[in-house]
Amino acid sequence: MFVILDSAFDEKSDYHKHVLSILIPNFKRVWNMFGSSRNLNWRIWSTHFIDVPKQSNAVDCGIHTALYLKHWKPRVKMHDIIKDEGIPNIRVRLANEMMFTDLNILTEQKNFVLDF
């Protein structure tokens, strides 16, 4: 199953008709070349578009994508996670999470932010 979460275009858009006609066949081709040797029976695969909030501008796609990657599961309603009015605060929260994660070993940069 191909699952599509798109904050900009809906399922019937010309964009998706064009992109998916290229993306899915190429994904299958590359998977068959380099992926598992297990037969995935591509004929029974389907494409599902998930109901997600649509962005109200041309710049919030990265925030939407980050939140989809972080929160989406089949039973999670993304409309409960993402609200337009919350985007500025979400930007700050994500930046803080990335800067101050234990995986960030750049101590000098962390201290610069803390001491600013």
Secondary structure, DSSP 8 states (H G I E B T S, - for coil): -EEE--SS--TT-HHHHHHHHHHHHHHHHHHHHHS-SS---GGG--EEE------SSSS-HHHHHHHHHHH--TT--HHHH--GGGHHHHHHHHHHHHHHSTT---HHHHHHHHH-
